[in-house]
Amino acid sequence: MESQYHHHIIKLSTREIEVLQLIVMEKTTSEIGEILYIAPDTIKTHRKNIMQKLGAINMAGMVRRAFETGYLVLG
C-alpha cells in the first residue's frame, strides 16, 4: 500500500525529529528532557506539534505516520 503522506510536504523541525526518535526508543518525557536538556512542558509541546503536523490522533498513529513519511526508518 502506497503512503498518502510525503516527506517533502510535512516539515518537522530538527528538535521535533529528535523528540520523535526518542519517543520511538520508548524514552519517557523525563528521560527525553534529560537527554535534550529541555523541560517536560517543551517536550509535550513538541509531541503535540508532531502529532498535529502528521495528522495523528494518538501516539500509535504518530509513529505509523512517521514511518510512512520517512522520518523514521527500520534498521
Biopython code that builds the backbone (N, CA, C, O; Angstrom):
import numpy as np
from Bio.PDB.StructureBuilder import StructureBuilder

atoms = [
    (1, "MET", "N", (0.836, -1.174, 0.000)),
    (1, "MET", "CA", (0.000, 0.000, 0.000)),
    (1, "MET", "C", (0.882, 1.239, 0.000)),
    (1, "MET", "O", (1.747, 1.385, 0.863)),
    (2, "GLU", "N", (0.675, 2.107, -0.934)),
    (2, "GLU", "CA", (1.484, 3.314, -1.041)),
    (2, "GLU", "C", (0.972, 4.371, -0.082)),
    (2, "GLU", "O", (-0.236, 4.534, 0.089)),
    (3, "SER", "N", (1.883, 5.080, 0.537)),
    (3, "SER", "CA", (1.526, 6.094, 1.523)),
    (3, "SER", "C", (0.921, 7.319, 0.859)),
    (3, "SER", "O", (1.314, 7.710, -0.240)),
    (4, "GLN", "N", (-0.036, 7.911, 1.543)),
    (4, "GLN", "CA", (-0.627, 9.154, 1.064)),
    (4, "GLN", "C", (0.155, 10.358, 1.581)),
    (4, "GLN", "O", (-0.146, 11.494, 1.213)),
    (5, "TYR", "N", (1.142, 10.126, 2.419)),
    (5, "TYR", "CA", (1.935, 11.195, 3.010)),
    (5, "TYR", "C", (3.269, 11.284, 2.289)),
    (5, "TYR", "O", (3.813, 10.281, 1.828)),
    (6, "HIS", "N", (3.778, 12.485, 2.202)),
    (6, "HIS", "CA", (5.049, 12.687, 1.525)),
    (6, "HIS", "C", (5.975, 13.482, 2.429)),
    (6, "HIS", "O", (5.593, 14.529, 2.953)),
    (7, "HIS", "N", (7.196, 12.982, 2.611)),
    (7, "HIS", "CA", (8.193, 13.594, 3.492)),
    (7, "HIS", "C", (8.418, 15.059, 3.149)),
    (7, "HIS", "O", (8.596, 15.879, 4.050)),
    (8, "HIS", "N", (8.413, 15.405, 1.868)),
    (8, "HIS", "CA", (8.712, 16.776, 1.480)),
    (8, "HIS", "C", (7.562, 17.735, 1.769)),
    (8, "HIS", "O", (7.765, 18.949, 1.739)),
    (9, "ILE", "N", (6.386, 17.239, 2.042)),
    (9, "ILE", "CA", (5.240, 18.100, 2.325)),
    (9, "ILE", "C", (5.141, 18.392, 3.817)),
    (9, "ILE", "O", (4.856, 19.526, 4.201)),
    (10, "ILE", "N", (5.369, 17.403, 4.655)),
    (10, "ILE", "CA", (5.272, 17.561, 6.104)),
    (10, "ILE", "C", (6.646, 17.934, 6.635)),
    (10, "ILE", "O", (7.598, 17.166, 6.503)),
    (11, "LYS", "N", (6.747, 19.100, 7.231)),
    (11, "LYS", "CA", (8.038, 19.592, 7.709)),
    (11, "LYS", "C", (8.107, 19.539, 9.228)),
    (11, "LYS", "O", (7.415, 20.287, 9.918)),
    (12, "LEU", "N", (8.945, 18.653, 9.738)),
    (12, "LEU", "CA", (9.218, 18.607, 11.166)),
    (12, "LEU", "C", (10.544, 19.311, 11.413)),
    (12, "LEU", "O", (11.473, 19.214, 10.612)),
    (13, "SER", "N", (10.615, 20.022, 12.536)),
    (13, "SER", "CA", (11.870, 20.679, 12.894)),
    (13, "SER", "C", (12.884, 19.631, 13.342)),
    (13, "SER", "O", (12.531, 18.487, 13.631)),
    (14, "THR", "N", (14.133, 20.036, 13.393)),
    (14, "THR", "CA", (15.189, 19.137, 13.862)),
    (14, "THR", "C", (14.883, 18.651, 15.266)),
    (14, "THR", "O", (15.049, 17.467, 15.560)),
    (15, "ARG", "N", (14.440, 19.545, 16.139)),
    (15, "ARG", "CA", (14.136, 19.178, 17.524)),
    (15, "ARG", "C", (12.948, 18.223, 17.572)),
    (15, "ARG", "O", (12.954, 17.278, 18.360)),
    (16, "GLU", "N", (11.927, 18.451, 16.744)),
    (16, "GLU", "CA", (10.776, 17.553, 16.703)),
    (16, "GLU", "C", (11.215, 16.147, 16.277)),
    (16, "GLU", "O", (10.726, 15.155, 16.818)),
    (17, "ILE", "N", (12.119, 16.061, 15.327)),
    (17, "ILE", "CA", (12.621, 14.761, 14.889)),
    (17, "ILE", "C", (13.390, 14.079, 16.011)),
    (17, "ILE", "O", (13.258, 12.871, 16.206)),
    (18, "GLU", "N", (14.188, 14.837, 16.750)),
    (18, "GLU", "CA", (14.921, 14.268, 17.883)),
    (18, "GLU", "C", (13.951, 13.716, 18.928)),
    (18, "GLU", "O", (14.143, 12.610, 19.433)),
    (19, "VAL", "N", (12.914, 14.483, 19.250)),
    (19, "VAL", "CA", (11.913, 14.041, 20.223)),
    (19, "VAL", "C", (11.211, 12.785, 19.703)),
    (19, "VAL", "O", (11.016, 11.826, 20.450)),
    (20, "LEU", "N", (10.838, 12.792, 18.445)),
    (20, "LEU", "CA", (10.169, 11.648, 17.836)),
    (20, "LEU", "C", (11.029, 10.389, 17.933)),
    (20, "LEU", "O", (10.533, 9.324, 18.301)),
    (21, "GLN", "N", (12.297, 10.507, 17.608)),
    (21, "GLN", "CA", (13.203, 9.357, 17.672)),
    (21, "GLN", "C", (13.309, 8.812, 19.092)),
    (21, "GLN", "O", (13.357, 7.597, 19.289)),
    (22, "LEU", "N", (13.344, 9.691, 20.070)),
    (22, "LEU", "CA", (13.434, 9.247, 21.461)),
    (22, "LEU", "C", (12.128, 8.611, 21.941)),
    (22, "LEU", "O", (12.147, 7.667, 22.730)),
    (23, "ILE", "N", (11.017, 9.122, 21.470)),
    (23, "ILE", "CA", (9.720, 8.504, 21.796)),
    (23, "ILE", "C", (9.697, 7.071, 21.274)),
    (23, "ILE", "O", (9.269, 6.156, 21.978)),
    (24, "VAL", "N", (10.155, 6.879, 20.044)),
    (24, "VAL", "CA", (10.168, 5.544, 19.444)),
    (24, "VAL", "C", (11.122, 4.615, 20.190)),
    (24, "VAL", "O", (10.940, 3.398, 20.187)),
    (25, "MET", "N", (12.133, 5.190, 20.824)),
    (25, "MET", "CA", (13.068, 4.396, 21.634)),
    (25, "MET", "C", (12.500, 4.136, 23.032)),
    (25, "MET", "O", (13.203, 3.639, 23.912)),
    (26, "GLU", "N", (11.214, 4.477, 23.230)),
    (26, "GLU", "CA", (10.482, 4.250, 24.474)),
    (26, "GLU", "C", (11.016, 5.061, 25.655)),
    (26, "GLU", "O", (10.911, 4.635, 26.805)),
    (27, "LYS", "N", (11.584, 6.221, 25.366)),
    (27, "LYS", "CA", (12.041, 7.111, 26.429)),
    (27, "LYS", "C", (10.839, 7.848, 27.011)),
    (27, "LYS", "O", (9.910, 8.212, 26.289)),
    (28, "THR", "N", (10.868, 8.063, 28.317)),
    (28, "THR", "CA", (9.804, 8.815, 28.979)),
    (28, "THR", "C", (10.031, 10.307, 28.753)),
    (28, "THR", "O", (11.091, 10.727, 28.287)),
    (29, "THR", "N", (9.034, 11.084, 29.087)),
    (29, "THR", "CA", (9.157, 12.539, 28.985)),
    (29, "THR", "C", (10.336, 13.025, 29.816)),
    (29, "THR", "O", (11.105, 13.874, 29.366)),
    (30, "SER", "N", (10.480, 12.499, 31.011)),
    (30, "SER", "CA", (11.595, 12.897, 31.885)),
    (30, "SER", "C", (12.944, 12.534, 31.268)),
    (30, "SER", "O", (13.883, 13.328, 31.298)),
    (31, "GLU", "N", (13.030, 11.329, 30.709)),
    (31, "GLU", "CA", (14.279, 10.894, 30.083)),
    (31, "GLU", "C", (14.621, 11.753, 28.869)),
    (31, "GLU", "O", (15.777, 12.124, 28.668)),
    (32, "ILE", "N", (13.617, 12.063, 28.068)),
    (32, "ILE", "CA", (13.839, 12.917, 26.893)),
    (32, "ILE", "C", (14.340, 14.288, 27.341)),
    (32, "ILE", "O", (15.257, 14.850, 26.743)),
    (33, "GLY", "N", (13.733, 14.815, 28.391)),
    (33, "GLY", "CA", (14.166, 16.101, 28.924)),
    (33, "GLY", "C", (15.616, 16.094, 29.363)),
    (33, "GLY", "O", (16.358, 17.040, 29.096)),
    (34, "GLU", "N", (16.014, 15.039, 30.030)),
    (34, "GLU", "CA", (17.404, 14.918, 30.488)),
    (34, "GLU", "C", (18.368, 14.803, 29.307)),
    (34, "GLU", "O", (19.448, 15.394, 29.322)),
    (35, "ILE", "N", (17.981, 14.051, 28.300)),
    (35, "ILE", "CA", (18.844, 13.838, 27.136)),
    (35, "ILE", "C", (18.998, 15.126, 26.324)),
    (35, "ILE", "O", (20.101, 15.473, 25.902)),
    (36, "LEU", "N", (17.882, 15.831, 26.109)),
    (36, "LEU", "CA", (17.902, 17.017, 25.247)),
    (36, "LEU", "C", (18.031, 18.334, 26.019)),
    (36, "LEU", "O", (18.096, 19.408, 25.421)),
    (37, "TYR", "N", (18.066, 18.240, 27.345)),
    (37, "TYR", "CA", (18.169, 19.437, 28.200)),
    (37, "TYR", "C", (17.016, 20.416, 27.957)),
    (37, "TYR", "O", (17.219, 21.622, 27.816)),
    (38, "ILE", "N", (15.798, 19.857, 27.914)),
    (38, "ILE", "CA", (14.608, 20.689, 27.763)),
    (38, "ILE", "C", (13.565, 20.283, 28.797)),
    (38, "ILE", "O", (13.595, 19.169, 29.319)),
    (39, "ALA", "N", (12.648, 21.194, 29.084)),
    (39, "ALA", "CA", (11.625, 20.985, 30.109)),
    (39, "ALA", "C", (10.538, 20.029, 29.621)),
    (39, "ALA", "O", (10.271, 19.940, 28.423)),
    (40, "PRO", "N", (9.916, 19.318, 30.558)),
    (40, "PRO", "CA", (8.821, 18.408, 30.193)),
    (40, "PRO", "C", (7.701, 19.098, 29.406)),
    (40, "PRO", "O", (7.153, 18.511, 28.474)),
    (41, "ASP", "N", (7.361, 20.325, 29.769)),
    (41, "ASP", "CA", (6.310, 21.037, 29.022)),
    (41, "ASP", "C", (6.729, 21.290, 27.578)),
    (41, "ASP", "O", (5.893, 21.269, 26.675)),
    (42, "THR", "N", (8.009, 21.526, 27.360)),
    (42, "THR", "CA", (8.511, 21.723, 25.999)),
    (42, "THR", "C", (8.382, 20.434, 25.201)),
    (42, "THR", "O", (8.016, 20.463, 24.026)),
    (43, "ILE", "N", (8.677, 19.317, 25.827)),
    (43, "ILE", "CA", (8.541, 18.020, 25.157)),
    (43, "ILE", "C", (7.086, 17.768, 24.800)),
    (43, "ILE", "O", (6.782, 17.310, 23.698)),
    (44, "LYS", "N", (6.193, 18.063, 25.724)),
    (44, "LYS", "CA", (4.758, 17.882, 25.456)),
    (44, "LYS", "C", (4.315, 18.744, 24.282)),
    (44, "LYS", "O", (3.504, 18.312, 23.463)),
    (45, "THR", "N", (4.843, 19.962, 24.197)),
    (45, "THR", "CA", (4.514, 20.841, 23.074)),
    (45, "THR", "C", (5.043, 20.268, 21.769)),
    (45, "THR", "O", (4.335, 20.265, 20.762)),
    (46, "HIS", "N", (6.279, 19.784, 21.776)),
    (46, "HIS", "CA", (6.842, 19.159, 20.568)),
    (46, "HIS", "C", (5.994, 17.960, 20.149)),
    (46, "HIS", "O", (5.682, 17.800, 18.968)),
    (47, "ARG", "N", (5.622, 17.118, 21.111)),
    (47, "ARG", "CA", (4.817, 15.938, 20.812)),
    (47, "ARG", "C", (3.470, 16.342, 20.201)),
    (47, "ARG", "O", (3.020, 15.734, 19.230)),
    (48, "LYS", "N", (2.837, 17.356, 20.766)),
    (48, "LYS", "CA", (1.557, 17.850, 20.237)),
    (48, "LYS", "C", (1.735, 18.376, 18.818)),
    (48, "LYS", "O", (0.906, 18.109, 17.947)),
    (49, "ASN", "N", (2.816, 19.125, 18.580)),
    (49, "ASN", "CA", (3.068, 19.675, 17.251)),
    (49, "ASN", "C", (3.363, 18.583, 16.231)),
    (49, "ASN", "O", (2.909, 18.662, 15.089)),
    (50, "ILE", "N", (4.117, 17.566, 16.632)),
    (50, "ILE", "CA", (4.420, 16.438, 15.742)),
    (50, "ILE", "C", (3.124, 15.744, 15.349)),
    (50, "ILE", "O", (2.886, 15.472, 14.172)),
    (51, "MET", "N", (2.294, 15.464, 16.336)),
    (51, "MET", "CA", (1.032, 14.776, 16.070)),
    (51, "MET", "C", (0.163, 15.602, 15.126)),
    (51, "MET", "O", (-0.444, 15.059, 14.203)),
    (52, "GLN", "N", (0.102, 16.901, 15.352)),
    (52, "GLN", "CA", (-0.699, 17.777, 14.502)),
    (52, "GLN", "C", (-0.159, 17.799, 13.074)),
    (52, "GLN", "O", (-0.921, 17.675, 12.115)),
    (53, "LYS", "N", (1.153, 17.957, 12.937)),
    (53, "LYS", "CA", (1.758, 18.009, 11.606)),
    (53, "LYS", "C", (1.577, 16.704, 10.849)),
    (53, "LYS", "O", (1.392, 16.715, 9.632)),
    (54, "LEU", "N", (1.629, 15.581, 11.552)),
    (54, "LEU", "CA", (1.482, 14.274, 10.912)),
    (54, "LEU", "C", (0.020, 13.849, 10.774)),
    (54, "LEU", "O", (-0.276, 12.841, 10.133)),
    (55, "GLY", "N", (-0.887, 14.610, 11.372)),
    (55, "GLY", "CA", (-2.300, 14.272, 11.283)),
    (55, "GLY", "C", (-2.684, 13.070, 12.114)),
    (55, "GLY", "O", (-3.597, 12.324, 11.759)),
    (56, "ALA", "N", (-1.984, 12.881, 13.227)),
    (56, "ALA", "CA", (-2.230, 11.722, 14.094)),
    (56, "ALA", "C", (-3.116, 12.116, 15.265)),
    (56, "ALA", "O", (-3.076, 13.254, 15.732)),
    (57, "ILE", "N", (-3.917, 11.167, 15.734)),
    (57, "ILE", "CA", (-4.771, 11.441, 16.892)),
    (57, "ILE", "C", (-4.269, 10.754, 18.161)),
    (57, "ILE", "O", (-4.790, 10.995, 19.251)),
    (58, "ASN", "N", (-3.251, 9.895, 18.015)),
    (58, "ASN", "CA", (-2.658, 9.256, 19.188)),
    (58, "ASN", "C", (-1.209, 8.888, 18.869)),
    (58, "ASN", "O", (-0.743, 9.073, 17.745)),
    (59, "MET", "N", (-0.506, 8.366, 19.874)),
    (59, "MET", "CA", (0.911, 8.061, 19.717)),
    (59, "MET", "C", (1.162, 6.979, 18.659)),
    (59, "MET", "O", (2.121, 7.066, 17.892)),
    (60, "ALA", "N", (0.306, 5.973, 18.624)),
    (60, "ALA", "CA", (0.475, 4.914, 17.627)),
    (60, "ALA", "C", (0.373, 5.484, 16.216)),
    (60, "ALA", "O", (1.166, 5.133, 15.343)),
    (61, "GLY", "N", (-0.587, 6.351, 15.997)),
    (61, "GLY", "CA", (-0.744, 6.993, 14.693)),
    (61, "GLY", "C", (0.442, 7.880, 14.354)),
    (61, "GLY", "O", (0.864, 7.950, 13.200)),
    (62, "MET", "N", (0.976, 8.555, 15.360)),
    (62, "MET", "CA", (2.141, 9.409, 15.151)),
    (62, "MET", "C", (3.325, 8.580, 14.664)),
    (62, "MET", "O", (4.005, 8.962, 13.711)),
    (63, "VAL", "N", (3.570, 7.451, 15.318)),
    (63, "VAL", "CA", (4.687, 6.585, 14.935)),
    (63, "VAL", "C", (4.451, 6.008, 13.541)),
    (63, "VAL", "O", (5.367, 5.985, 12.719)),
    (64, "ARG", "N", (3.245, 5.547, 13.273)),
    (64, "ARG", "CA", (2.929, 4.978, 11.950)),
    (64, "ARG", "C", (3.173, 6.008, 10.861)),
    (64, "ARG", "O", (3.814, 5.708, 9.853)),
    (65, "ARG", "N", (2.672, 7.211, 11.053)),
    (65, "ARG", "CA", (2.832, 8.249, 10.035)),
    (65, "ARG", "C", (4.284, 8.706, 9.907)),
    (65, "ARG", "O", (4.717, 9.110, 8.828)),
    (66, "ALA", "N", (5.027, 8.644, 10.993)),
    (66, "ALA", "CA", (6.452, 8.990, 10.922)),
    (66, "ALA", "C", (7.192, 7.998, 10.025)),
    (66, "ALA", "O", (8.097, 8.389, 9.287)),
    (67, "PHE", "N", (6.818, 6.724, 10.082)),
    (67, "PHE", "CA", (7.407, 5.736, 9.177)),
    (67, "PHE", "C", (6.934, 5.969, 7.748)),
    (67, "PHE", "O", (7.727, 5.901, 6.808)),
    (68, "GLU", "N", (5.653, 6.243, 7.585)),
    (68, "GLU", "CA", (5.096, 6.466, 6.245)),
    (68, "GLU", "C", (5.736, 7.665, 5.549)),
    (68, "GLU", "O", (5.929, 7.648, 4.334)),
    (69, "THR", "N", (6.061, 8.691, 6.306)),
    (69, "THR", "CA", (6.627, 9.911, 5.720)),
    (69, "THR", "C", (8.131, 9.854, 5.583)),
    (69, "THR", "O", (8.730, 10.746, 4.982)),
    (70, "GLY", "N", (8.754, 8.821, 6.129)),
    (70, "GLY", "CA", (10.195, 8.682, 6.008)),
    (70, "GLY", "C", (10.994, 9.340, 7.117)),
    (70, "GLY", "O", (12.224, 9.354, 7.065)),
    (71, "TYR", "N", (10.319, 9.888, 8.121)),
    (71, "TYR", "CA", (11.044, 10.471, 9.247)),
    (71, "TYR", "C", (11.675, 9.395, 10.119)),
    (71, "TYR", "O", (12.669, 9.642, 10.801)),
    (72, "LEU", "N", (11.097, 8.207, 10.093)),
    (72, "LEU", "CA", (11.660, 7.051, 10.798)),
    (72, "LEU", "C", (11.825, 5.925, 9.798)),
    (72, "LEU", "O", (10.987, 5.747, 8.914)),
    (73, "VAL", "N", (12.899, 5.164, 9.931)),
    (73, "VAL", "CA", (13.117, 4.002, 9.079)),
    (73, "VAL", "C", (13.554, 2.833, 9.930)),
    (73, "VAL", "O", (14.192, 3.026, 10.965)),
    (74, "LEU", "N", (13.228, 1.639, 9.522)),
    (74, "LEU", "CA", (13.655, 0.439, 10.223)),
    (74, "LEU", "C", (15.103, 0.141, 9.880)),
    (74, "LEU", "O", (15.552, 0.353, 8.754)),
    (75, "GLY", "N", (15.818, -0.354, 10.870)),
    (75, "GLY", "CA", (17.182, -0.764, 10.582)),
    (75, "GLY", "C", (18.152, 0.068, 11.210)),
    (75, "GLY", "O", (19.353, -0.159, 11.056)),
]
sb = StructureBuilder()
sb.init_structure("model")
sb.init_model(0)
sb.init_chain("A")
sb.init_seg("    ")
for serial, (resi, resn, name, xyz) in enumerate(atoms, 1):
    if name == "N":
        sb.init_residue(resn, " ", resi, " ")
    sb.init_atom(name, np.array(xyz, "f"), 0.0, 1.0, " ", f" {name:<3s}", serial, name[0])
structure = sb.get_structure()
